[in-house]
Amino acid sequence: MKKMLLGVALINLLALSGCDYLPFGFTPVKEIVASPAQFEGKEVRVKGKVKDITKVPLIDLKLYVLDDGSGKVTVVAGEGLPAVNETVSLKGVVESMAIMGGESIGLHIKETKRF
């Protein structure tokens, strides 16, 4: 019986580990900024406060700066823009225009889901 309960608990824990709404599992922005090549093309979860928003209407581009207290990163919004000073959690893919000598040019996160 104990083994069965342990197995059920383990299955539940594994199922929850993929849940977007858990309060852990976020990547600090400073880690992404410090090692952009390590995160390039990978999906991350970040959480922070919106500091600035930008709209480029000609190409329908919506950007905001996310500050998690450890650093700031530009986010390309998937849908509408959040409000300045709003705290948001999101999942997105880390992208750079170029990485030269380990330094990123145009580092940003392309938002795939905001929660």
Phi and psi restraints in degrees (range 20) as a CNS / XPLOR table:
assign (resid 1 and name C) (resid 2 and name N)
       (resid 2 and name CA) (resid 2 and name C) 1.0 -63.0 20.0 2
assign (resid 2 and name N) (resid 2 and name CA)
       (resid 2 and name C) (resid 3 and name N) 1.0 -39.8 20.0 2
assign (resid 2 and name C) (resid 3 and name N)
       (resid 3 and name CA) (resid 3 and name C) 1.0 -64.7 20.0 2
assign (resid 3 and name N) (resid 3 and name CA)
       (resid 3 and name C) (resid 4 and name N) 1.0 -38.5 20.0 2
assign (resid 3 and name C) (resid 4 and name N)
       (resid 4 and name CA) (resid 4 and name C) 1.0 -66.1 20.0 2
assign (resid 4 and name N) (resid 4 and name CA)
       (resid 4 and name C) (resid 5 and name N) 1.0 -44.3 20.0 2
assign (resid 4 and name C) (resid 5 and name N)
       (resid 5 and name CA) (resid 5 and name C) 1.0 -63.3 20.0 2
assign (resid 5 and name N) (resid 5 and name CA)
       (resid 5 and name C) (resid 6 and name N) 1.0 -40.2 20.0 2
assign (resid 5 and name C) (resid 6 and name N)
       (resid 6 and name CA) (resid 6 and name C) 1.0 -63.5 20.0 2
assign (resid 6 and name N) (resid 6 and name CA)
       (resid 6 and name C) (resid 7 and name N) 1.0 -40.0 20.0 2
assign (resid 6 and name C) (resid 7 and name N)
       (resid 7 and name CA) (resid 7 and name C) 1.0 -65.1 20.0 2
assign (resid 7 and name N) (resid 7 and name CA)
       (resid 7 and name C) (resid 8 and name N) 1.0 -42.6 20.0 2
assign (resid 7 and name C) (resid 8 and name N)
       (resid 8 and name CA) (resid 8 and name C) 1.0 -64.4 20.0 2
assign (resid 8 and name N) (resid 8 and name CA)
       (resid 8 and name C) (resid 9 and name N) 1.0 -42.3 20.0 2
assign (resid 8 and name C) (resid 9 and name N)
       (resid 9 and name CA) (resid 9 and name C) 1.0 -62.5 20.0 2
assign (resid 9 and name N) (resid 9 and name CA)
       (resid 9 and name C) (resid 10 and name N) 1.0 -41.5 20.0 2
assign (resid 9 and name C) (resid 10 and name N)
       (resid 10 and name CA) (resid 10 and name C) 1.0 -64.8 20.0 2
assign (resid 10 and name N) (resid 10 and name CA)
       (resid 10 and name C) (resid 11 and name N) 1.0 -42.3 20.0 2
assign (resid 10 and name C) (resid 11 and name N)
       (resid 11 and name CA) (resid 11 and name C) 1.0 -62.7 20.0 2
assign (resid 11 and name N) (resid 11 and name CA)
       (resid 11 and name C) (resid 12 and name N) 1.0 -43.3 20.0 2
assign (resid 11 and name C) (resid 12 and name N)
       (resid 12 and name CA) (resid 12 and name C) 1.0 -63.4 20.0 2
assign (resid 12 and name N) (resid 12 and name CA)
       (resid 12 and name C) (resid 13 and name N) 1.0 -41.1 20.0 2
assign (resid 12 and name C) (resid 13 and name N)
       (resid 13 and name CA) (resid 13 and name C) 1.0 -63.7 20.0 2
assign (resid 13 and name N) (resid 13 and name CA)
       (resid 13 and name C) (resid 14 and name N) 1.0 -42.9 20.0 2
assign (resid 13 and name C) (resid 14 and name N)
       (resid 14 and name CA) (resid 14 and name C) 1.0 -64.9 20.0 2
assign (resid 14 and name N) (resid 14 and name CA)
       (resid 14 and name C) (resid 15 and name N) 1.0 -38.3 20.0 2
assign (resid 14 and name C) (resid 15 and name N)
       (resid 15 and name CA) (resid 15 and name C) 1.0 -66.2 20.0 2
assign (resid 15 and name N) (resid 15 and name CA)
       (resid 15 and name C) (resid 16 and name N) 1.0 -40.9 20.0 2
assign (resid 15 and name C) (resid 16 and name N)
       (resid 16 and name CA) (resid 16 and name C) 1.0 -70.8 20.0 2
assign (resid 16 and name N) (resid 16 and name CA)
       (resid 16 and name C) (resid 17 and name N) 1.0 -26.6 20.0 2
assign (resid 16 and name C) (resid 17 and name N)
       (resid 17 and name CA) (resid 17 and name C) 1.0 -63.3 20.0 2
assign (resid 17 and name N) (resid 17 and name CA)
       (resid 17 and name C) (resid 18 and name N) 1.0 -22.3 20.0 2
assign (resid 17 and name C) (resid 18 and name N)
       (resid 18 and name CA) (resid 18 and name C) 1.0 -93.2 20.0 2
assign (resid 18 and name N) (resid 18 and name CA)
       (resid 18 and name C) (resid 19 and name N) 1.0 1.8 20.0 2
assign (resid 18 and name C) (resid 19 and name N)
       (resid 19 and name CA) (resid 19 and name C) 1.0 -76.8 20.0 2
assign (resid 19 and name N) (resid 19 and name CA)
       (resid 19 and name C) (resid 20 and name N) 1.0 128.9 20.0 2
assign (resid 19 and name C) (resid 20 and name N)
       (resid 20 and name CA) (resid 20 and name C) 1.0 -70.2 20.0 2
assign (resid 20 and name N) (resid 20 and name CA)
       (resid 20 and name C) (resid 21 and name N) 1.0 -18.8 20.0 2
assign (resid 20 and name C) (resid 21 and name N)
       (resid 21 and name CA) (resid 21 and name C) 1.0 -96.4 20.0 2
assign (resid 21 and name N) (resid 21 and name CA)
       (resid 21 and name C) (resid 22 and name N) 1.0 5.4 20.0 2
assign (resid 21 and name C) (resid 22 and name N)
       (resid 22 and name CA) (resid 22 and name C) 1.0 -73.9 20.0 2
assign (resid 22 and name N) (resid 22 and name CA)
       (resid 22 and name C) (resid 23 and name N) 1.0 147.5 20.0 2
assign (resid 22 and name C) (resid 23 and name N)
       (resid 23 and name CA) (resid 23 and name C) 1.0 -81.8 20.0 2
assign (resid 23 and name N) (resid 23 and name CA)
       (resid 23 and name C) (resid 24 and name N) 1.0 16.7 20.0 2
assign (resid 23 and name C) (resid 24 and name N)
       (resid 24 and name CA) (resid 24 and name C) 1.0 -136.8 20.0 2
assign (resid 24 and name N) (resid 24 and name CA)
       (resid 24 and name C) (resid 25 and name N) 1.0 172.7 20.0 2
assign (resid 24 and name C) (resid 25 and name N)
       (resid 25 and name CA) (resid 25 and name C) 1.0 94.0 20.0 2
assign (resid 25 and name N) (resid 25 and name CA)
       (resid 25 and name C) (resid 26 and name N) 1.0 15.7 20.0 2
assign (resid 25 and name C) (resid 26 and name N)
       (resid 26 and name CA) (resid 26 and name C) 1.0 -91.3 20.0 2
assign (resid 26 and name N) (resid 26 and name CA)
       (resid 26 and name C) (resid 27 and name N) 1.0 142.6 20.0 2
assign (resid 26 and name C) (resid 27 and name N)
       (resid 27 and name CA) (resid 27 and name C) 1.0 -89.5 20.0 2
assign (resid 27 and name N) (resid 27 and name CA)
       (resid 27 and name C) (resid 28 and name N) 1.0 127.2 20.0 2
assign (resid 27 and name C) (resid 28 and name N)
       (resid 28 and name CA) (resid 28 and name C) 1.0 -64.3 20.0 2
assign (resid 28 and name N) (resid 28 and name CA)
       (resid 28 and name C) (resid 29 and name N) 1.0 137.3 20.0 2
assign (resid 28 and name C) (resid 29 and name N)
       (resid 29 and name CA) (resid 29 and name C) 1.0 -59.0 20.0 2
assign (resid 29 and name N) (resid 29 and name CA)
       (resid 29 and name C) (resid 30 and name N) 1.0 -36.2 20.0 2
assign (resid 29 and name C) (resid 30 and name N)
       (resid 30 and name CA) (resid 30 and name C) 1.0 -60.1 20.0 2
assign (resid 30 and name N) (resid 30 and name CA)
       (resid 30 and name C) (resid 31 and name N) 1.0 -31.7 20.0 2
assign (resid 30 and name C) (resid 31 and name N)
       (resid 31 and name CA) (resid 31 and name C) 1.0 -69.0 20.0 2
assign (resid 31 and name N) (resid 31 and name CA)
       (resid 31 and name C) (resid 32 and name N) 1.0 -39.4 20.0 2
assign (resid 31 and name C) (resid 32 and name N)
       (resid 32 and name CA) (resid 32 and name C) 1.0 -66.6 20.0 2
assign (resid 32 and name N) (resid 32 and name CA)
       (resid 32 and name C) (resid 33 and name N) 1.0 -44.4 20.0 2
assign (resid 32 and name C) (resid 33 and name N)
       (resid 33 and name CA) (resid 33 and name C) 1.0 -67.5 20.0 2
assign (resid 33 and name N) (resid 33 and name CA)
       (resid 33 and name C) (resid 34 and name N) 1.0 -37.7 20.0 2
assign (resid 33 and name C) (resid 34 and name N)
       (resid 34 and name CA) (resid 34 and name C) 1.0 -71.2 20.0 2
assign (resid 34 and name N) (resid 34 and name CA)
       (resid 34 and name C) (resid 35 and name N) 1.0 -31.5 20.0 2
assign (resid 34 and name C) (resid 35 and name N)
       (resid 35 and name CA) (resid 35 and name C) 1.0 -135.4 20.0 2
assign (resid 35 and name N) (resid 35 and name CA)
       (resid 35 and name C) (resid 36 and name N) 1.0 65.2 20.0 2
assign (resid 35 and name C) (resid 36 and name N)
       (resid 36 and name CA) (resid 36 and name C) 1.0 -60.7 20.0 2
assign (resid 36 and name N) (resid 36 and name CA)
       (resid 36 and name C) (resid 37 and name N) 1.0 -34.3 20.0 2
assign (resid 36 and name C) (resid 37 and name N)
       (resid 37 and name CA) (resid 37 and name C) 1.0 -65.0 20.0 2
assign (resid 37 and name N) (resid 37 and name CA)
       (resid 37 and name C) (resid 38 and name N) 1.0 -33.4 20.0 2
assign (resid 37 and name C) (resid 38 and name N)
       (resid 38 and name CA) (resid 38 and name C) 1.0 -66.9 20.0 2
assign (resid 38 and name N) (resid 38 and name CA)
       (resid 38 and name C) (resid 39 and name N) 1.0 -30.1 20.0 2
assign (resid 38 and name C) (resid 39 and name N)
       (resid 39 and name CA) (resid 39 and name C) 1.0 -100.9 20.0 2
assign (resid 39 and name N) (resid 39 and name CA)
       (resid 39 and name C) (resid 40 and name N) 1.0 -9.6 20.0 2
assign (resid 39 and name C) (resid 40 and name N)
       (resid 40 and name CA) (resid 40 and name C) 1.0 -52.8 20.0 2
assign (resid 40 and name N) (resid 40 and name CA)
       (resid 40 and name C) (resid 41 and name N) 1.0 123.8 20.0 2
assign (resid 40 and name C) (resid 41 and name N)
       (resid 41 and name CA) (resid 41 and name C) 1.0 78.8 20.0 2
assign (resid 41 and name N) (resid 41 and name CA)
       (resid 41 and name C) (resid 42 and name N) 1.0 1.6 20.0 2
assign (resid 41 and name C) (resid 42 and name N)
       (resid 42 and name CA) (resid 42 and name C) 1.0 -100.7 20.0 2
assign (resid 42 and name N) (resid 42 and name CA)
       (resid 42 and name C) (resid 43 and name N) 1.0 150.2 20.0 2
assign (resid 42 and name C) (resid 43 and name N)
       (resid 43 and name CA) (resid 43 and name C) 1.0 -84.3 20.0 2
assign (resid 43 and name N) (resid 43 and name CA)
       (resid 43 and name C) (resid 44 and name N) 1.0 135.2 20.0 2
assign (resid 43 and name C) (resid 44 and name N)
       (resid 44 and name CA) (resid 44 and name C) 1.0 -130.7 20.0 2
assign (resid 44 and name N) (resid 44 and name CA)
       (resid 44 and name C) (resid 45 and name N) 1.0 161.7 20.0 2
assign (resid 44 and name C) (resid 45 and name N)
       (resid 45 and name CA) (resid 45 and name C) 1.0 -115.7 20.0 2
assign (resid 45 and name N) (resid 45 and name CA)
       (resid 45 and name C) (resid 46 and name N) 1.0 128.1 20.0 2
assign (resid 45 and name C) (resid 46 and name N)
       (resid 46 and name CA) (resid 46 and name C) 1.0 -132.4 20.0 2
assign (resid 46 and name N) (resid 46 and name CA)
       (resid 46 and name C) (resid 47 and name N) 1.0 157.7 20.0 2
assign (resid 46 and name C) (resid 47 and name N)
       (resid 47 and name CA) (resid 47 and name C) 1.0 -143.5 20.0 2
assign (resid 47 and name N) (resid 47 and name CA)
       (resid 47 and name C) (resid 48 and name N) 1.0 137.1 20.0 2
assign (resid 47 and name C) (resid 48 and name N)
       (resid 48 and name CA) (resid 48 and name C) 1.0 -177.5 20.0 2
assign (resid 48 and name N) (resid 48 and name CA)
       (resid 48 and name C) (resid 49 and name N) 1.0 -169.0 20.0 2
assign (resid 48 and name C) (resid 49 and name N)
       (resid 49 and name CA) (resid 49 and name C) 1.0 -104.5 20.0 2
assign (resid 49 and name N) (resid 49 and name CA)
       (resid 49 and name C) (resid 50 and name N) 1.0 137.0 20.0 2
assign (resid 49 and name C) (resid 50 and name N)
       (resid 50 and name CA) (resid 50 and name C) 1.0 -74.7 20.0 2
assign (resid 50 and name N) (resid 50 and name CA)
       (resid 50 and name C) (resid 51 and name N) 1.0 125.2 20.0 2
assign (resid 50 and name C) (resid 51 and name N)
       (resid 51 and name CA) (resid 51 and name C) 1.0 -105.4 20.0 2
assign (resid 51 and name N) (resid 51 and name CA)
       (resid 51 and name C) (resid 52 and name N) 1.0 -28.5 20.0 2
assign (resid 51 and name C) (resid 52 and name N)
       (resid 52 and name CA) (resid 52 and name C) 1.0 -157.8 20.0 2
assign (resid 52 and name N) (resid 52 and name CA)
       (resid 52 and name C) (resid 53 and name N) 1.0 147.1 20.0 2
assign (resid 52 and name C) (resid 53 and name N)
       (resid 53 and name CA) (resid 53 and name C) 1.0 -127.8 20.0 2
assign (resid 53 and name N) (resid 53 and name CA)
       (resid 53 and name C) (resid 54 and name N) 1.0 149.7 20.0 2
assign (resid 53 and name C) (resid 54 and name N)
       (resid 54 and name CA) (resid 54 and name C) 1.0 -140.5 20.0 2
assign (resid 54 and name N) (resid 54 and name CA)
       (resid 54 and name C) (resid 55 and name N) 1.0 136.0 20.0 2
assign (resid 54 and name C) (resid 55 and name N)
       (resid 55 and name CA) (resid 55 and name C) 1.0 -119.7 20.0 2
assign (resid 55 and name N) (resid 55 and name CA)
       (resid 55 and name C) (resid 56 and name N) 1.0 133.4 20.0 2
assign (resid 55 and name C) (resid 56 and name N)
       (resid 56 and name CA) (resid 56 and name C) 1.0 -117.3 20.0 2
assign (resid 56 and name N) (resid 56 and name CA)
       (resid 56 and name C) (resid 57 and name N) 1.0 93.0 20.0 2
assign (resid 56 and name C) (resid 57 and name N)
       (resid 57 and name CA) (resid 57 and name C) 1.0 -65.4 20.0 2
assign (resid 57 and name N) (resid 57 and name CA)
       (resid 57 and name C) (resid 58 and name N) 1.0 -30.9 20.0 2
assign (resid 57 and name C) (resid 58 and name N)
       (resid 58 and name CA) (resid 58 and name C) 1.0 -62.2 20.0 2
assign (resid 58 and name N) (resid 58 and name CA)
       (resid 58 and name C) (resid 59 and name N) 1.0 -33.2 20.0 2
assign (resid 58 and name C) (resid 59 and name N)
       (resid 59 and name CA) (resid 59 and name C) 1.0 -117.5 20.0 2
assign (resid 59 and name N) (resid 59 and name CA)
       (resid 59 and name C) (resid 60 and name N) 1.0 14.7 20.0 2
assign (resid 59 and name C) (resid 60 and name N)
       (resid 60 and name CA) (resid 60 and name C) 1.0 50.9 20.0 2
assign (resid 60 and name N) (resid 60 and name CA)
       (resid 60 and name C) (resid 61 and name N) 1.0 50.5 20.0 2
assign (resid 60 and name C) (resid 61 and name N)
       (resid 61 and name CA) (resid 61 and name C) 1.0 -106.2 20.0 2
assign (resid 61 and name N) (resid 61 and name CA)
       (resid 61 and name C) (resid 62 and name N) 1.0 128.1 20.0 2
assign (resid 61 and name C) (resid 62 and name N)
       (resid 62 and name CA) (resid 62 and name C) 1.0 -122.4 20.0 2
assign (resid 62 and name N) (resid 62 and name CA)
       (resid 62 and name C) (resid 63 and name N) 1.0 123.5 20.0 2
assign (resid 62 and name C) (resid 63 and name N)
       (resid 63 and name CA) (resid 63 and name C) 1.0 -126.2 20.0 2
assign (resid 63 and name N) (resid 63 and name CA)
       (resid 63 and name C) (resid 64 and name N) 1.0 151.4 20.0 2
assign (resid 63 and name C) (resid 64 and name N)
       (resid 64 and name CA) (resid 64 and name C) 1.0 -146.1 20.0 2
assign (resid 64 and name N) (resid 64 and name CA)
       (resid 64 and name C) (resid 65 and name N) 1.0 154.8 20.0 2
assign (resid 64 and name C) (resid 65 and name N)
       (resid 65 and name CA) (resid 65 and name C) 1.0 -98.2 20.0 2
assign (resid 65 and name N) (resid 65 and name CA)
       (resid 65 and name C) (resid 66 and name N) 1.0 127.5 20.0 2
assign (resid 65 and name C) (resid 66 and name N)
       (resid 66 and name CA) (resid 66 and name C) 1.0 -108.2 20.0 2
assign (resid 66 and name N) (resid 66 and name CA)
       (resid 66 and name C) (resid 67 and name N) 1.0 128.8 20.0 2
assign (resid 66 and name C) (resid 67 and name N)
       (resid 67 and name CA) (resid 67 and name C) 1.0 -119.0 20.0 2
assign (resid 67 and name N) (resid 67 and name CA)
       (resid 67 and name C) (resid 68 and name N) 1.0 116.9 20.0 2
assign (resid 67 and name C) (resid 68 and name N)
       (resid 68 and name CA) (resid 68 and name C) 1.0 -101.4 20.0 2
assign (resid 68 and name N) (resid 68 and name CA)
       (resid 68 and name C) (resid 69 and name N) 1.0 10.0 20.0 2
assign (resid 68 and name C) (resid 69 and name N)
       (resid 69 and name CA) (resid 69 and name C) 1.0 92.4 20.0 2
assign (resid 69 and name N) (resid 69 and name CA)
       (resid 69 and name C) (resid 70 and name N) 1.0 -21.7 20.0 2
assign (resid 69 and name C) (resid 70 and name N)
       (resid 70 and name CA) (resid 70 and name C) 1.0 -102.2 20.0 2
assign (resid 70 and name N) (resid 70 and name CA)
       (resid 70 and name C) (resid 71 and name N) 1.0 -16.8 20.0 2
assign (resid 70 and name C) (resid 71 and name N)
       (resid 71 and name CA) (resid 71 and name C) 1.0 173.0 20.0 2
assign (resid 71 and name N) (resid 71 and name CA)
       (resid 71 and name C) (resid 72 and name N) 1.0 176.5 20.0 2
assign (resid 71 and name C) (resid 72 and name N)
       (resid 72 and name CA) (resid 72 and name C) 1.0 -123.0 20.0 2
assign (resid 72 and name N) (resid 72 and name CA)
       (resid 72 and name C) (resid 73 and name N) 1.0 146.2 20.0 2
assign (resid 72 and name C) (resid 73 and name N)
       (resid 73 and name CA) (resid 73 and name C) 1.0 -145.2 20.0 2
assign (resid 73 and name N) (resid 73 and name CA)
       (resid 73 and name C) (resid 74 and name N) 1.0 146.9 20.0 2
assign (resid 73 and name C) (resid 74 and name N)
       (resid 74 and name CA) (resid 74 and name C) 1.0 -82.5 20.0 2
assign (resid 74 and name N) (resid 74 and name CA)
       (resid 74 and name C) (resid 75 and name N) 1.0 138.0 20.0 2
assign (resid 74 and name C) (resid 75 and name N)
       (resid 75 and name CA) (resid 75 and name C) 1.0 -119.6 20.0 2
assign (resid 75 and name N) (resid 75 and name CA)
       (resid 75 and name C) (resid 76 and name N) 1.0 130.2 20.0 2
assign (resid 75 and name C) (resid 76 and name N)
       (resid 76 and name CA) (resid 76 and name C) 1.0 -87.5 20.0 2
assign (resid 76 and name N) (resid 76 and name CA)
       (resid 76 and name C) (resid 77 and name N) 1.0 113.7 20.0 2
assign (resid 76 and name C) (resid 77 and name N)
       (resid 77 and name CA) (resid 77 and name C) 1.0 -66.7 20.0 2
assign (resid 77 and name N) (resid 77 and name CA)
       (resid 77 and name C) (resid 78 and name N) 1.0 139.4 20.0 2
assign (resid 77 and name C) (resid 78 and name N)
       (resid 78 and name CA) (resid 78 and name C) 1.0 -80.6 20.0 2
assign (resid 78 and name N) (resid 78 and name CA)
       (resid 78 and name C) (resid 79 and name N) 1.0 -40.3 20.0 2
assign (resid 78 and name C) (resid 79 and name N)
       (resid 79 and name CA) (resid 79 and name C) 1.0 -124.3 20.0 2
assign (resid 79 and name N) (resid 79 and name CA)
       (resid 79 and name C) (resid 80 and name N) 1.0 -130.3 20.0 2
assign (resid 79 and name C) (resid 80 and name N)
       (resid 80 and name CA) (resid 80 and name C) 1.0 -70.6 20.0 2
assign (resid 80 and name N) (resid 80 and name CA)
       (resid 80 and name C) (resid 81 and name N) 1.0 167.3 20.0 2
assign (resid 80 and name C) (resid 81 and name N)
       (resid 81 and name CA) (resid 81 and name C) 1.0 -88.3 20.0 2
assign (resid 81 and name N) (resid 81 and name CA)
       (resid 81 and name C) (resid 82 and name N) 1.0 141.4 20.0 2
assign (resid 81 and name C) (resid 82 and name N)
       (resid 82 and name CA) (resid 82 and name C) 1.0 -76.0 20.0 2
assign (resid 82 and name N) (resid 82 and name CA)
       (resid 82 and name C) (resid 83 and name N) 1.0 169.7 20.0 2
assign (resid 82 and name C) (resid 83 and name N)
       (resid 83 and name CA) (resid 83 and name C) 1.0 -83.2 20.0 2
assign (resid 83 and name N) (resid 83 and name CA)
       (resid 83 and name C) (resid 84 and name N) 1.0 150.9 20.0 2
assign (resid 83 and name C) (resid 84 and name N)
       (resid 84 and name CA) (resid 84 and name C) 1.0 -60.0 20.0 2
assign (resid 84 and name N) (resid 84 and name CA)
       (resid 84 and name C) (resid 85 and name N) 1.0 138.9 20.0 2
assign (resid 84 and name C) (resid 85 and name N)
       (resid 85 and name CA) (resid 85 and name C) 1.0 74.8 20.0 2
assign (resid 85 and name N) (resid 85 and name CA)
       (resid 85 and name C) (resid 86 and name N) 1.0 1.5 20.0 2
assign (resid 85 and name C) (resid 86 and name N)
       (resid 86 and name CA) (resid 86 and name C) 1.0 -76.4 20.0 2
assign (resid 86 and name N) (resid 86 and name CA)
       (resid 86 and name C) (resid 87 and name N) 1.0 140.5 20.0 2
assign (resid 86 and name C) (resid 87 and name N)
       (resid 87 and name CA) (resid 87 and name C) 1.0 -90.3 20.0 2
assign (resid 87 and name N) (resid 87 and name CA)
       (resid 87 and name C) (resid 88 and name N) 1.0 126.6 20.0 2
assign (resid 87 and name C) (resid 88 and name N)
       (resid 88 and name CA) (resid 88 and name C) 1.0 -128.4 20.0 2
assign (resid 88 and name N) (resid 88 and name CA)
       (resid 88 and name C) (resid 89 and name N) 1.0 152.2 20.0 2
assign (resid 88 and name C) (resid 89 and name N)
       (resid 89 and name CA) (resid 89 and name C) 1.0 -119.7 20.0 2
assign (resid 89 and name N) (resid 89 and name CA)
       (resid 89 and name C) (resid 90 and name N) 1.0 139.6 20.0 2
assign (resid 89 and name C) (resid 90 and name N)
       (resid 90 and name CA) (resid 90 and name C) 1.0 -150.3 20.0 2
assign (resid 90 and name N) (resid 90 and name CA)
       (resid 90 and name C) (resid 91 and name N) 1.0 162.1 20.0 2
assign (resid 90 and name C) (resid 91 and name N)
       (resid 91 and name CA) (resid 91 and name C) 1.0 -117.0 20.0 2
assign (resid 91 and name N) (resid 91 and name CA)
       (resid 91 and name C) (resid 92 and name N) 1.0 137.9 20.0 2
assign (resid 91 and name C) (resid 92 and name N)
       (resid 92 and name CA) (resid 92 and name C) 1.0 -164.6 20.0 2
assign (resid 92 and name N) (resid 92 and name CA)
       (resid 92 and name C) (resid 93 and name N) 1.0 173.8 20.0 2
assign (resid 92 and name C) (resid 93 and name N)
       (resid 93 and name CA) (resid 93 and name C) 1.0 -106.0 20.0 2
assign (resid 93 and name N) (resid 93 and name CA)
       (resid 93 and name C) (resid 94 and name N) 1.0 130.2 20.0 2
assign (resid 93 and name C) (resid 94 and name N)
       (resid 94 and name CA) (resid 94 and name C) 1.0 -76.9 20.0 2
assign (resid 94 and name N) (resid 94 and name CA)
       (resid 94 and name C) (resid 95 and name N) 1.0 129.7 20.0 2
assign (resid 94 and name C) (resid 95 and name N)
       (resid 95 and name CA) (resid 95 and name C) 1.0 -137.8 20.0 2
assign (resid 95 and name N) (resid 95 and name CA)
       (resid 95 and name C) (resid 96 and name N) 1.0 152.7 20.0 2
assign (resid 95 and name C) (resid 96 and name N)
       (resid 96 and name CA) (resid 96 and name C) 1.0 -135.3 20.0 2
assign (resid 96 and name N) (resid 96 and name CA)
       (resid 96 and name C) (resid 97 and name N) 1.0 151.4 20.0 2
assign (resid 96 and name C) (resid 97 and name N)
       (resid 97 and name CA) (resid 97 and name C) 1.0 -69.0 20.0 2
assign (resid 97 and name N) (resid 97 and name CA)
       (resid 97 and name C) (resid 98 and name N) 1.0 -38.4 20.0 2
assign (resid 97 and name C) (resid 98 and name N)
       (resid 98 and name CA) (resid 98 and name C) 1.0 -160.6 20.0 2
assign (resid 98 and name N) (resid 98 and name CA)
       (resid 98 and name C) (resid 99 and name N) 1.0 153.3 20.0 2
assign (resid 98 and name C) (resid 99 and name N)
       (resid 99 and name CA) (resid 99 and name C) 1.0 -126.2 20.0 2
assign (resid 99 and name N) (resid 99 and name CA)
       (resid 99 and name C) (resid 100 and name N) 1.0 117.1 20.0 2
assign (resid 99 and name C) (resid 100 and name N)
       (resid 100 and name CA) (resid 100 and name C) 1.0 -125.7 20.0 2
assign (resid 100 and name N) (resid 100 and name CA)
       (resid 100 and name C) (resid 101 and name N) 1.0 123.4 20.0 2
assign (resid 100 and name C) (resid 101 and name N)
       (resid 101 and name CA) (resid 101 and name C) 1.0 60.4 20.0 2
assign (resid 101 and name N) (resid 101 and name CA)
       (resid 101 and name C) (resid 102 and name N) 1.0 32.1 20.0 2
assign (resid 101 and name C) (resid 102 and name N)
       (resid 102 and name CA) (resid 102 and name C) 1.0 82.3 20.0 2
assign (resid 102 and name N) (resid 102 and name CA)
       (resid 102 and name C) (resid 103 and name N) 1.0 -6.3 20.0 2
assign (resid 102 and name C) (resid 103 and name N)
       (resid 103 and name CA) (resid 103 and name C) 1.0 -97.6 20.0 2
assign (resid 103 and name N) (resid 103 and name CA)
       (resid 103 and name C) (resid 104 and name N) 1.0 136.2 20.0 2
assign (resid 103 and name C) (resid 104 and name N)
       (resid 104 and name CA) (resid 104 and name C) 1.0 -92.1 20.0 2
assign (resid 104 and name N) (resid 104 and name CA)
       (resid 104 and name C) (resid 105 and name N) 1.0 139.5 20.0 2
assign (resid 104 and name C) (resid 105 and name N)
       (resid 105 and name CA) (resid 105 and name C) 1.0 -113.5 20.0 2
assign (resid 105 and name N) (resid 105 and name CA)
       (resid 105 and name C) (resid 106 and name N) 1.0 122.1 20.0 2
assign (resid 105 and name C) (resid 106 and name N)
       (resid 106 and name CA) (resid 106 and name C) 1.0 75.1 20.0 2
assign (resid 106 and name N) (resid 106 and name CA)
       (resid 106 and name C) (resid 107 and name N) 1.0 34.7 20.0 2
assign (resid 106 and name C) (resid 107 and name N)
       (resid 107 and name CA) (resid 107 and name C) 1.0 -63.0 20.0 2
assign (resid 107 and name N) (resid 107 and name CA)
       (resid 107 and name C) (resid 108 and name N) 1.0 132.5 20.0 2
assign (resid 107 and name C) (resid 108 and name N)
       (resid 108 and name CA) (resid 108 and name C) 1.0 -158.5 20.0 2
assign (resid 108 and name N) (resid 108 and name CA)
       (resid 108 and name C) (resid 109 and name N) 1.0 167.2 20.0 2
assign (resid 108 and name C) (resid 109 and name N)
       (resid 109 and name CA) (resid 109 and name C) 1.0 -114.5 20.0 2
assign (resid 109 and name N) (resid 109 and name CA)
       (resid 109 and name C) (resid 110 and name N) 1.0 125.9 20.0 2
assign (resid 109 and name C) (resid 110 and name N)
       (resid 110 and name CA) (resid 110 and name C) 1.0 -89.9 20.0 2
assign (resid 110 and name N) (resid 110 and name CA)
       (resid 110 and name C) (resid 111 and name N) 1.0 108.0 20.0 2
assign (resid 110 and name C) (resid 111 and name N)
       (resid 111 and name CA) (resid 111 and name C) 1.0 -63.6 20.0 2
assign (resid 111 and name N) (resid 111 and name CA)
       (resid 111 and name C) (resid 112 and name N) 1.0 129.2 20.0 2
assign (resid 111 and name C) (resid 112 and name N)
       (resid 112 and name CA) (resid 112 and name C) 1.0 -109.4 20.0 2
assign (resid 112 and name N) (resid 112 and name CA)
       (resid 112 and name C) (resid 113 and name N) 1.0 -26.2 20.0 2
assign (resid 112 and name C) (resid 113 and name N)
       (resid 113 and name CA) (resid 113 and name C) 1.0 -157.4 20.0 2
assign (resid 113 and name N) (resid 113 and name CA)
       (resid 113 and name C) (resid 114 and name N) 1.0 133.2 20.0 2
assign (resid 113 and name C) (resid 114 and name N)
       (resid 114 and name CA) (resid 114 and name C) 1.0 -113.1 20.0 2
assign (resid 114 and name N) (resid 114 and name CA)
       (resid 114 and name C) (resid 115 and name N) 1.0 135.2 20.0 2
